[in-house]
Amino acid sequence: MAELDIDALVFDVLGTLVDEPAGLRAGIRALDPSLDGAGTEPLLLLWQRHIEREQSRILDGDRPYAASDVLDREAAGLVAGAAGVDDPAAVAALARSARRLPPWPDTVAGLARLAERFPLLGLSNASRTALLGLNAHAGLRWHQALSAEDARAYKPDPEVYRLAVTVSGLPPERLLMVAAHAWDLRGAQRLGLRTAYVARPVGDPPTASDRFDLYADGLADLADQLDTPRGRKRSARG
């Protein structure tokens, strides 16, 4: 098998390193403590669909760029309205829940282990302000964290991945993009980055036609694979 020579790792954050739905559910329950699981899920879906729709509109040129903070406030307003809550302070607190997302159990230790061998860059659709809060709340440790806000775009726009290429000073093929979302990895591939899919319960799994360089069950598995001589590639698992 071919060898995988890389000099730095680039990590997606939302979903890959932090459990975004869990943090949003907590914010929704704080908004209305009377909600049970069945009542929370439709509100979570309302939030997620708004973010996805508005990011797509921005990518398609149908809406001027707006940072994730703006979209989160919009989503919080929609969710609060659907829940019958009109307290501005409660809506603002719900919007901030997008910055208080718990890390997956292997995230902190996995990043620490990988940082012993590689420079680590975060690359998130979260705004600069939101990314600061996410990093602090989840205990994420980076050599550098990059926000899509600096490209005034959202992944999978190539300009977002180009941020990592520019900041690292490395050719794209020397960077390994790590994500739980196949769509994110496809975007990185289009700019020439190498790719590693990490399975998460809330991710976007690869399709049969995807061909990523590494497939890992978690960050410990990813670190194990990269500890092999020169990060030898593993074939896709069915």
C-alpha positions as CSV (number, residue, x, y, z in Angstrom):
1,M,0.0,0.0,0.0
2,A,1.1,3.6,-0.7
3,E,2.5,5.6,2.2
4,L,0.9,8.7,3.6
5,D,3.4,11.5,4.2
6,I,1.9,14.3,6.2
7,D,3.3,17.2,8.2
8,A,0.2,18.6,10.0
9,L,-3.3,17.6,10.9
10,V,-6.4,19.8,10.3
11,F,-9.4,19.0,12.4
12,D,-13.1,19.8,11.9
13,V,-14.6,20.7,15.2
14,L,-18.4,20.6,15.2
15,G,-19.4,16.9,15.3
16,T,-15.9,15.6,15.0
17,L,-14.5,16.8,18.3
18,V,-17.6,18.0,20.1
19,D,-21.1,16.6,20.4
20,E,-23.0,19.4,18.9
21,P,-26.5,17.9,19.3
22,A,-25.9,17.2,23.0
23,G,-25.0,20.8,23.7
24,L,-27.9,22.2,21.8
25,R,-30.3,19.8,23.5
26,A,-29.0,21.0,26.9
27,G,-29.6,24.6,25.8
28,I,-33.2,23.8,24.6
29,R,-34.0,22.0,27.9
30,A,-32.7,25.1,29.8
31,L,-35.0,27.2,27.7
32,D,-38.0,25.1,28.7
33,P,-37.3,22.6,31.5
34,S,-40.7,21.1,31.0
35,L,-39.7,19.6,27.7
36,D,-39.0,15.8,27.6
37,G,-36.9,14.1,24.9
38,A,-39.8,13.9,22.5
39,G,-40.4,17.6,22.8
40,T,-36.7,18.5,22.5
41,E,-36.0,16.7,19.2
42,P,-38.3,18.7,16.9
43,L,-36.8,21.9,18.3
44,L,-33.3,20.6,17.7
45,L,-34.2,19.6,14.2
46,L,-35.6,23.1,13.6
47,W,-32.3,24.6,14.7
48,Q,-30.2,22.3,12.6
49,R,-32.3,22.8,9.5
50,H,-32.1,26.6,9.8
51,I,-28.3,26.5,10.1
52,E,-28.0,24.1,7.2
53,R,-30.4,26.1,5.0
54,E,-28.8,29.5,5.7
55,Q,-25.2,28.2,5.2
56,S,-26.3,26.7,1.9
57,R,-27.9,30.0,0.9
58,I,-24.6,31.8,1.7
59,L,-22.6,29.3,-0.3
60,D,-25.0,29.6,-3.3
61,G,-24.7,33.4,-3.2
62,D,-28.4,33.9,-2.2
63,R,-27.5,35.6,1.0
64,P,-24.5,37.8,2.0
65,Y,-22.1,36.2,4.4
66,A,-23.2,36.1,8.0
67,A,-21.0,34.6,10.8
68,S,-22.2,31.6,12.7
69,D,-23.1,33.8,15.7
70,V,-25.7,35.5,13.6
71,L,-27.2,32.2,12.3
72,D,-27.2,30.8,15.9
73,R,-29.2,33.8,17.1
74,E,-31.6,33.3,14.3
75,A,-32.0,29.6,15.1
76,A,-32.4,30.4,18.8
77,G,-35.2,32.9,18.0
78,L,-37.0,30.3,15.8
79,V,-36.7,27.6,18.5
80,A,-37.8,29.9,21.3
81,G,-40.8,31.0,19.2
82,A,-41.8,27.4,18.6
83,A,-41.5,26.7,22.3
84,G,-43.6,29.7,23.2
85,V,-40.7,31.6,24.9
86,D,-40.4,35.3,24.3
87,D,-37.8,36.3,26.9
88,P,-34.9,38.0,25.1
89,A,-32.4,36.9,27.8
90,A,-33.5,33.3,27.5
91,V,-33.2,33.5,23.7
92,A,-29.7,34.9,24.0
93,A,-28.7,32.2,26.5
94,L,-30.0,29.6,24.0
95,A,-27.9,31.1,21.2
96,R,-24.8,30.8,23.4
97,S,-25.4,27.1,24.0
98,A,-23.9,26.6,20.5
99,R,-20.6,27.5,22.2
100,R,-21.0,25.1,25.1
101,L,-20.7,21.7,23.4
102,P,-19.2,18.7,25.2
103,P,-16.2,17.0,23.8
104,W,-16.4,13.3,22.8
105,P,-14.8,11.1,25.5
106,D,-11.7,10.5,23.4
107,T,-11.2,14.1,22.2
108,V,-9.0,15.7,24.7
109,A,-6.6,12.8,25.2
110,G,-6.6,12.1,21.5
111,L,-5.6,15.6,20.6
112,A,-2.9,15.6,23.2
113,R,-1.4,12.4,21.9
114,L,-1.5,13.6,18.3
115,A,0.0,16.9,19.2
116,E,3.2,15.1,20.3
117,R,3.8,14.2,16.7
118,F,2.1,16.8,14.5
119,P,1.1,20.5,14.5
120,L,-2.7,20.6,15.0
121,L,-5.0,23.1,13.4
122,G,-8.7,23.5,14.1
123,L,-10.7,24.5,11.0
124,S,-14.3,25.3,11.9
125,N,-17.4,26.9,10.4
126,A,-17.9,28.5,13.9
127,S,-17.1,32.2,14.1
128,R,-13.9,33.4,15.8
129,T,-15.8,34.3,18.9
130,A,-17.8,31.0,19.0
131,L,-14.6,29.0,18.3
132,L,-12.9,30.7,21.3
133,G,-15.9,29.7,23.5
134,L,-16.0,26.1,22.1
135,N,-12.3,25.6,22.7
136,A,-12.5,26.8,26.3
137,H,-15.6,24.9,27.2
138,A,-14.5,21.6,25.7
139,G,-10.9,21.9,26.7
140,L,-9.6,21.7,23.1
141,R,-5.9,22.4,22.7
142,W,-4.5,23.6,19.4
143,H,-1.4,24.9,17.9
144,Q,-3.7,27.2,16.0
145,A,-7.5,27.4,15.5
146,L,-8.9,28.8,12.3
147,S,-12.4,30.1,11.7
148,A,-14.2,30.0,8.4
149,E,-15.2,33.6,9.3
150,D,-11.7,34.6,8.0
151,A,-12.7,33.3,4.6
152,R,-16.2,34.8,4.8
153,A,-17.5,31.5,3.7
154,Y,-18.5,28.1,5.0
155,K,-17.1,24.7,4.4
156,P,-17.1,23.1,1.8
157,D,-16.1,26.3,0.0
158,P,-12.4,25.8,-1.0
159,E,-11.4,29.2,0.5
160,V,-12.0,27.8,4.0
161,Y,-9.6,24.9,3.4
162,R,-7.2,27.3,1.8
163,L,-6.9,29.0,5.2
164,A,-5.2,25.9,6.6
165,V,-2.9,25.7,3.6
166,T,-1.9,29.3,3.9
167,V,-1.3,29.3,7.6
168,S,0.6,26.1,7.6
169,G,2.8,27.1,4.8
170,L,2.6,23.5,3.5
171,P,1.5,22.1,0.2
172,P,-2.1,20.7,0.5
173,E,-1.0,17.1,0.1
174,R,1.1,17.5,3.3
175,L,-2.0,18.2,5.3
176,L,-4.4,15.6,6.7
177,M,-8.0,16.8,7.1
178,V,-9.7,14.9,9.9
179,A,-13.5,15.0,10.1
180,A,-16.6,12.9,10.9
181,H,-18.4,14.4,7.9
182,A,-17.8,12.9,4.4
183,W,-19.0,16.1,2.8
184,D,-16.3,18.0,4.6
185,L,-13.6,15.6,3.5
186,R,-14.8,15.7,-0.1
187,G,-14.4,19.5,0.1
188,A,-10.8,19.1,1.4
189,Q,-10.0,16.6,-1.3
190,R,-11.0,19.0,-4.0
191,L,-8.2,21.4,-2.8
192,G,-5.7,18.5,-2.6
193,L,-5.6,17.8,1.1
194,R,-5.3,14.2,2.4
195,T,-8.3,12.9,4.3
196,A,-9.1,10.9,7.4
197,Y,-12.7,9.9,8.3
198,V,-13.4,9.5,12.0
199,A,-16.6,7.8,12.9
200,R,-19.0,9.6,15.3
201,P,-22.6,9.0,16.1
202,V,-23.7,12.3,14.6
203,G,-21.4,12.4,11.6
204,D,-22.0,12.1,7.8
205,P,-20.8,8.6,6.9
206,P,-18.9,7.9,3.7
207,T,-20.7,6.5,0.7
208,A,-19.5,3.5,-1.3
209,S,-17.9,5.9,-3.8
210,D,-15.8,7.8,-1.2
211,R,-12.1,7.1,-1.1
212,F,-10.4,8.6,1.9
213,D,-6.8,8.0,3.0
214,L,-7.6,6.8,6.5
215,Y,-10.7,5.4,8.2
216,A,-10.7,5.5,12.0
217,D,-13.1,4.5,14.8
218,G,-11.9,7.4,17.0
219,L,-8.9,9.5,17.7
220,A,-7.1,6.7,19.5
221,D,-7.5,4.6,16.4
222,L,-6.4,7.5,14.2
223,A,-3.3,8.0,16.4
224,D,-2.5,4.3,16.2
225,Q,-2.6,4.3,12.4
226,L,-0.4,7.4,12.2
227,D,2.1,5.8,14.6
228,T,2.7,3.1,12.0
229,P,5.7,3.7,9.7
230,R,5.1,7.0,7.9
231,G,1.3,6.7,8.5
232,R,0.7,3.8,6.2
233,K,-2.6,3.9,4.5
234,R,-5.4,1.6,5.4
235,S,-7.9,0.5,2.8
236,A,-11.5,1.5,3.0
237,R,-13.7,-0.6,5.2
238,G,-17.1,-1.7,3.9
